Amino acid sequence: MEAYAICGFLFLLIVTAFILARKKDSDFFSFLKLCLFVVPLISLVIYIFAGSPQVSSHPFSFLLERDPITLDFSEKLVRAEVLLTRNRRDSYFLENLATLYLSAGLFQKALDTYRLAIVVNGKNATRMLGYALALTGVEEERNK
């Protein structure tokens, strides 16, 4: 794969050199020259850093490895969403994510998540209280 990228880059450089050898110097050709130099260079840099096979395919693994106490609120929210994605039917992750949504003021998302937790695992006092708080928050947002 890397050989194809290098061959494509060399081909674009040859085409660019050919265009630069032409004597026409209009604005369009100046723009074209700039694009033919910059776009392959940027593409190659992006490929080297992001498309390389050595890059980890699990970008959220660092959040899962860290102690949850040391994470800030947004990292805890992302971590909870990743854990729920990996364990869709686990009520612990559903309730944890719904509580974080509620704390963040994302009442509609909290309401939907509590509703899913109730459907999947049934009613209990904690889920119903969270559902009621989220429903109250949604109603207050609508009345503003």
Residue, then its C-alpha position, 0 to 999 in steps of 0.5 A: m500500500e505504501a508503494y502505491a502511495i509513493c508511486g502516486f506521489l511521484f506521478l503527481l510531482i512529474v505532472t507538476a514539473f511538466i506544468l511548471a515547464r510550460k510558459k503560460d503564467s495565468d492565475f489559473f495555472s498559478f493556482l493549479k501549480l500550487c494545488l499540485f504541490v500542496v495537495p500531494l504533500i498534505s496527503l502524504v503527511i496525513y497518510i504517514f501519521a494517520g493511515s499507517p498500519q502502525v497506528s492503533s485502531h482503538p483510539f479510545s483504548f487510552l480512556l479505558e486504561r486510565d483510572p476513571i477518577t482521574l478523567d475530566f467530565s467530558e472524558k468520562l462521558v466519552r468513556a461511558e459512551v464507548l463502554l455502552t457501545r461495547n456492552r449494549r444490554d448492560s444496565y450498569f452502563l446504560e444507567n451510568l451514561a444516563t446519569l452523566y447526560l443528566s449531569a451535563g444537562l443533556f436531558q433529551k439524551a438522558l431521557d432516551t437512555y433511561r427509557l432504554a434502560i427501563v425497556v431492557n432491564g425493567k423498572n426500579a427506583t433508581r431508573m424511574l427517578g432518573y427518568a423523572l428528572a430527565l423528563t422534568g429537564v426536557e419539559e423545562e427546556r420546552n417551556k423556556 
